[in-house]
Amino acid sequence: MLASTALVLFMTPGLAFFYGGMVRSKSVLNMMMMSLSSMGLIGVLWVLYGYSTAFGNDVGGGLLGNPTEAWGLKGLFVGSYSSSVADSSYVLSGSIPALAFVGFQATFAIITVALISGAVADRMKFGAWLLFAGIWATIVYFPVAHWVFAFDSSNGSVLGGWIANSLKAIDFAGGTAVHINAGIAALALAIVVGKRRGWPREPMRPHNLTLVMLGAGILWFGWFGFNAGSALGANGTAAFAMVNTIVATCAAMLAWLLVERIRDGKATSLGAASGVVAGLVAITPACSSVSPMGAIALGAITSALCALAVGLKFRFGYDDSLDVVGVHLVGGLAGTILIGFFADPGSPAGVAGLFYGGGFDQLWRQIVGALAVLVYSGVLTFVIALVVKAVFRGRIRISPEDEATGIDETEHAETAYDFSSHRLAGVVAGTPRPDAATPQAVAHVAAGKES
């Protein structure tokens, strides 16, 4: 569990690379900061009251855990000490130390918030993002995590969430709580913040596809902690989830490339990276309930749907900058609902879907769980975004002038790449390159003026 926690935490820097490479060069630092700042903010909130809200004893009909029950993680670390030797009498969560589970789930909360940021790349004020992230985690993510991940204790002493225990929808590692939740929130926030200046008339291409590919690789690496780690032990279920995570993602990458080849005539590196993420999203809720063959089908179907869905923003006019809606919302919905078709009774979950003689029983449960999270998160995110906009007196985004200059400079007083020294070096050495400064620019610098 310690290794899985580290893997999932590493996914957030991986997401920062993935998102950072997809934006323009003048926005990469801000994009990465939105992911990394989620680590700092949500990590603190999780210890204060987030864990207790998500996994505390239910206080509202399966809707909410008790926020004060484990405030500051009180009661979760108990050790008696004699001389210099610590007695390992620590509180357990199932068969593992409770604090191991606390740390593992903290990483889920962090990356869920970070996922949303891709929809508002280039334009949202950094302070407004932090305020939004803190409120959203408190009001939306922590309660939804209770619905989906908090199971009743075996002796009935602790009651959990309604989706996990009453509805009994299957979500092994976060298709609803993470991906549908973040995907619909990204759509609502993008609508409130508004479109980027010049979108969709001006091309806004990824500035560094190498970073995108690196980020996708890190995400795939970390996702084994995400999915296999959700078995909460090194056991057969973890191995089953690991294999499904591999094959579903492989199939998804191929499916995205095939759609590109048929639709556009070319298979791209961005498509390969996007297909990888789509496959990971798809198998997240299903990795304990479908067979490896089912995982291949689920990954391919979901990835093809996502590849087609990323174009919906042009049809409906919402500026989802980095396709959070097309990949995470659509992928999360497809992966969650397809369990109702592909669930194999021979899998660890032991549930039969429609294709395995189970009828519609599991299918309706999956649909209800998915739609409940979608509606709750979508409505509340829209309200939260409007509140944050009001707090900032309507200026939730940077000015058009600052957007033209670049959000890195205007919000952080930094730039990701400094080309000035290279340009001057090329001219002074007498070997000007296409990007070298002009002789007039060199003269200005020599005269002490700004280039």
Long-range contacts (C-beta under 8 A, 24 or more apart in sequence): 1-96, 1-100, 1-101, 1-104, 1-229, 1-232, 1-233, 2-100, 2-103, 3-225, 3-229, 4-104, 4-224, 4-225, 4-226, 4-228, 4-229, 5-100, 5-103, 5-104, 5-106, 5-107, 5-225, 5-229, 6-225, 7-221, 7-222, 7-223, 7-224, 7-225, 7-226, 7-229, 8-104, 8-107, 8-108, 8-111, 8-222, 8-225, 8-226, 8-229, 9-39, 9-107, 9-110, 9-222, 10-218, 10-221, 10-222, 10-225, 11-107, 11-111, 11-218, 11-219, 11-222, 11-223, 11-225, 11-226, 12-36, 12-38, 12-39, 12-107, 12-110, 12-111, 12-114, 13-218, 14-214, 14-215, 14-216, 14-217, 14-218, 14-219, 14-221, 14-222, 15-111, 15-114, 15-115, 15-215, 15-219, 16-114, 16-215, 17-211, 17-212, 17-214, 17-215, 17-218, 18-211, 18-212, 18-214, 18-215, 18-216, 18-218, 18-219, 18-273, 18-277, 19-117, 19-118, 19-121, 19-215, 19-322, 20-208, 20-211, 20-215, 21-206, 21-207, 21-208, 21-209, 21-210, 21-211, 21-212, 21-213, 21-214, 21-215, 22-118, 22-121, 22-206, 22-212, 22-270, 22-321, 22-322, 23-121, 23-122, 23-204, 23-206, 23-207, 23-321, 23-322, 24-122, 24-204, 24-205, 24-207, 24-406, 25-207, 25-208, 25-416, 25-417, 26-405, 26-406, 26-407, 26-408, 26-409, 26-415, 27-121, 27-122, 27-406, 27-407, 27-408, 28-207, 28-208, 28-211, 28-408, 28-416, 29-408, 29-412, 29-414, 29-415, 29-416, 30-121, 30-122, 30-126, 30-407, 30-408, 30-411, 30-412, 31-117, 31-118, 31-121, 31-122, 33-126, 33-412, 34-114, 34-117, 34-126, 34-129, 35-114, 35-117, 37-126, 37-129, 37-130, 37-133, 38-110, 38-111, 38-113, 38-114, 38-117, 38-133, 39-110, 39-114, 41-113, 41-130, 41-133, 41-134, 41-137, 42-106, 42-109, 42-110, 42-113, 42-133, 42-134, 42-137, 43-106, 43-110, 45-134, 45-137, 45-138, 46-102, 46-105, 46-106, 46-109, 46-110, 47-72, 47-73, 47-102, 47-106, 48-72, 49-138, 49-142, 50-106, 50-109, 50-137, 50-138, 50-141, 50-142, 51-102, 51-105, 51-106, 53-138, 53-142, 53-143, 53-146, 54-105, 54-109, 54-142, 54-143, 54-145, 54-146, 54-149, 54-150, 55-101, 55-105, 55-145, 55-146, 55-149, 55-150, 55-160, 56-146, 57-158, 57-159, 58-146, 58-150, 58-158, 58-159, 58-160, 58-161, 61-162, 62-146, 62-147, 62-159, 62-160, 62-161, 62-162, 62-163, 62-165, 62-166, 63-143, 63-146, 63-147, 63-161, 63-162, 64-143, 64-146, 65-142, 65-146, 65-150, 65-160, 65-161, 73-99, 73-102, 76-102, 94-232, 95-232, 95-233, 96-232, 96-233, 101-232, 104-229, 105-145, 105-149, 107-225, 108-145, 108-174, 108-177, 108-178, 108-226, 109-137, 109-141, 109-142, 109-145, 111-178, 112-141, 112-174, 112-177, 112-178, 112-181, 112-182, 113-137, 113-141, 113-182, 115-178, 115-179, 115-182, 115-183, 115-186, 115-324, 115-328, 116-182, 116-185, 116-186, 116-189, 116-324, 118-186, 118-320, 118-321, 118-322, 118-323, 118-324, 119-186, 119-187, 119-189, 119-190, 119-320, 119-321, 119-322, 119-324, 119-325, 120-186, 120-189, 120-190, 120-193, 120-321, 120-397, 121-196, 121-321, 121-322, 122-196, 122-204, 122-321, 122-403, 122-407, 123-193, 123-194, 123-196, 123-197, 123-397, 123-398, 123-403, 123-407, 124-193, 124-396, 124-397, 124-398, 125-392, 125-395, 125-396, 125-397, 125-398, 125-411, 126-411, 126-412, 127-392, 128-388, 128-389, 128-391, 128-392, 128-396, 128-397, 131-388, 131-391, 132-189, 132-384, 132-385, 132-388, 135-384, 135-387, 135-388, 136-185, 136-381, 136-384, 139-380, 139-384, 140-181, 140-185, 140-376, 140-377, 140-380, 140-381, 140-384, 141-177, 141-181, 144-176, 144-177, 144-181, 144-373, 144-376, 144-377, 145-177, 147-177, 147-372, 147-373, 148-174, 148-176, 148-177, 148-369, 148-373, 149-174, 149-177, 163-369, 163-372, 163-373, 167-365, 167-368, 167-369, 168-365, 169-336, 169-365, 169-366, 169-368, 169-369, 169-370, 170-285, 170-286, 170-288, 170-289, 170-339, 170-343, 170-349, 170-351, 170-362, 170-365, 170-366, 171-285, 171-336, 171-369, 172-227, 172-230, 172-241, 172-284, 172-285, 172-286, 172-287, 172-288, 172-289, 172-349, 173-226, 173-227, 173-230, 173-241, 173-284, 173-285, 173-287, 174-226, 174-230, 174-284, 174-285, 175-281, 175-284, 175-285, 175-286, 175-332, 175-335, 175-336, 175-370, 176-285, 176-332, 176-336, 176-369, 176-370, 176-373, 177-373, 178-284, 178-332, 179-281, 179-284, 179-328, 179-329, 179-331, 179-332, 179-335, 180-328, 180-329, 180-332, 180-333, 180-336, 180-370, 180-373, 180-374, 180-377, 181-332, 181-373, 181-377, 182-324, 182-328, 182-329, 183-324, 183-325, 183-327, 183-328, 183-329, 183-330, 183-331, 183-332, 183-333, 184-325, 184-329, 184-373, 184-374, 184-377, 184-378, 184-381, 185-377, 185-378, 185-381, 186-320, 186-324, 186-325, 186-328, 186-329, 187-318, 187-320, 187-324, 187-325, 187-329, 187-378, 188-377, 188-378, 188-381, 188-382, 188-385, 189-381, 189-385, 190-318, 190-319, 190-320, 190-321, 190-325, 191-318, 191-382, 192-382, 192-385, 192-386, 192-389, 192-396, 193-385, 193-396, 193-397, 194-319, 194-397, 195-317, 195-318, 195-319, 196-319, 196-321, 196-403, 197-400, 197-403, 197-404, 199-319, 200-314, 200-319, 204-321, 206-270, 209-269, 209-270, 209-273, 212-269, 212-270, 212-273, 213-269, 213-272, 213-273, 215-273, 216-272, 216-273, 216-274, 216-276, 216-277, 219-276, 219-277, 219-280, 220-249, 220-276, 220-280, 223-249, 223-280, 223-284, 226-280, 226-284, 227-283, 227-284, 227-287, 228-287, 230-287, 230-288, 231-288, 236-348, 237-288, 237-348, 240-287, 240-288, 240-347, 240-348, 241-287, 241-288, 243-292, 243-295, 244-283, 244-286, 244-287, 244-290, 244-292, 244-295, 245-280, 245-283, 245-287, 247-292, 247-295, 247-296, 247-299, 248-279, 248-280, 248-282, 248-283, 248-286, 248-287, 248-295, 248-296, 248-298, 248-299, 249-276, 249-279, 249-280, 249-283, 249-299, 250-279, 250-296, 250-299, 251-279, 251-295, 251-296, 251-297, 251-299, 251-300, 251-303, 252-276, 252-278, 252-279, 252-280, 252-282, 252-299, 252-300, 252-302, 252-303, 253-279, 253-303, 254-300, 255-299, 255-300, 255-301, 255-303, 255-304, 255-307, 256-303, 256-304, 256-306, 256-307, 258-304, 259-303, 259-304, 259-307, 259-308, 260-307, 263-307, 271-307, 274-306, 274-307, 274-310, 274-323, 274-327, 275-303, 275-307, 277-327, 277-331, 278-302, 278-303, 278-306, 278-307, 278-327, 278-331, 279-303, 281-306, 281-327, 281-328, 281-331, 281-332, 281-335, 282-331, 282-334, 282-335, 282-338, 283-335, 284-332, 284-335, 285-332, 285-335, 285-336, 285-339, 286-335, 286-336, 286-338, 286-339, 286-342, 286-343, 288-347, 288-348, 288-349, 289-339, 289-342, 289-343, 289-344, 289-347, 289-348, 289-349, 289-351, 289-353, 290-339, 290-342, 290-343, 290-344, 290-347, 291-342, 291-344, 291-346, 291-347, 294-342, 294-343, 294-344, 297-342, 298-334, 298-335, 298-338, 298-342, 301-334, 301-338, 302-330, 302-331, 302-334, 302-335, 302-338, 303-331, 305-330, 305-331, 305-334, 306-330, 306-331, 306-334, 329-374, 332-370, 333-370, 333-374, 336-366, 336-369, 336-370, 337-363, 337-366, 337-367, 337-370, 339-366, 340-364, 340-365, 340-366, 340-367, 420-451
